[in-house]
């Protein structure tokens, strides 16, 4: 059992003894104990169907645990980035980014500046009036990130956000996310099935087993600087191999 | 080279190592991308639309010529099959009579379409907001849909004194179902990610309906409206066939019945032509309205 969330450890988010059983008896998650600390990038790594997205939805409050508890720091402002860009096709990039502000009841006159700021962060200032259909897959995803940043979150939950993109675009976006997260001191839970992405982005990786999803291993990644040099390094390769091995043994223990 | 267009081509065009580490920045302005997209669309529409209009017209010209020639060569009597030229001169000669009938039928069609839209959309909203209402009423919508209008039109004509209202009612019943089913489908087909986003922000039912369900439903609604337009016209004509007209005014179906009884076959064909042409024009009109409305919605949805 990890300690209670307290000020000393600065825990933002914690799952304690969490399980999730779906209506037809499928156990998606079992005995999850996991905490996210302030300013940390925690990655949930696991094969498809291991319940990592389910755990993220529990963290977000989009779904409720069958047993156990989810704690979230009251002061945390949460944003969620989905697997797909999930933009509204009928309106502009700017209106899409403004949506969370509109839903939160932010006055219209205050929205424009916040939207401009969020679009500038992802390098899409020139595309405010474009429609989603005019953008490439990578650009749509960046609009989706801008939409998550517009509420000035402290906690970012990202559910395999770049899974549908090609490798080059994914790597670029990983770099952009790292830069944004570090610049604003965000705490992040990142879901992926890609060991390279996990090795590159994370401060800590929780390796999950297939159904029922359990956390079978935690790997701490202690790297001074990321970037192209890190991607070429032996350490990066070794980390990816280590995560790959952890993933393999996790799959074997469960079957 | 890392233009925004390259990302769509994936790693193939941007596989050099510089791009792997550099951030993906759009090097094109938005307007140049937009104008290119517009240019591509225009080119595509231009290329596709002309054969789509010209080719069927050519077929029509050929068929009409064959018809004209066959009737003249084989000396087919005019009360069996009139030549297209005879139908055309009859149409012009009988225009005052036929035009009055045309407006009558179109009026019924328009009234029925309006009623079906208001009623259908209202029911669709209720169905989506409340499961019990949907479960209770949807079977009856299906019931209305599967019951042949020719079977209930005589009843409606007996029950409703005003023939205009009776005919409108028949046409409305025929046009209602595609509006209900398409609008319900549209209101339901929302992006699950967007639904989650609205849930995360504790959006009210009203916000979900107005900001998410209604815009998501528009394309399906307009395709339902297109189907309903054709059905409303058919409903108006069929109802008049069954009911006849009580009053002084008659629609195109009445003209066809009268012309048949009088063996005025050219006028019968002329009235038939007007019904078909109305259907095509109404369909095209609804397609256009759908396109314009969606476009306008896109522009006006900005805050």
Interface residues (C-beta under 8 A of the other chain):
Chain A: X57 X60 X61 X62 X78 X80 X82 X83 X84 X86 X88 X90 X91 X92 X94 X95 X98 X99 X100 X102 X103 X104 X108 X111 X123 X124 X126 X127 X128 X129 X130 X131 X134 X135 X136 X137 X138 X139 X142 X166 X167 X168 X169 X171 X172 X173 X175 X176 X179 X227 X228 X231
Chain B: X4 X5 X7 X8 X10 X11 X14 X15 X17 X19 X20 X21 X22 X23 X24 X25 X26 X29 X30 X33 X34 X37 X191 X193 X194 X196 X197 X198 X199 X200 X201 X202 X203 X207 X211 X212 X215 X216 X218 X294 X297 X298 X301 X302 X303
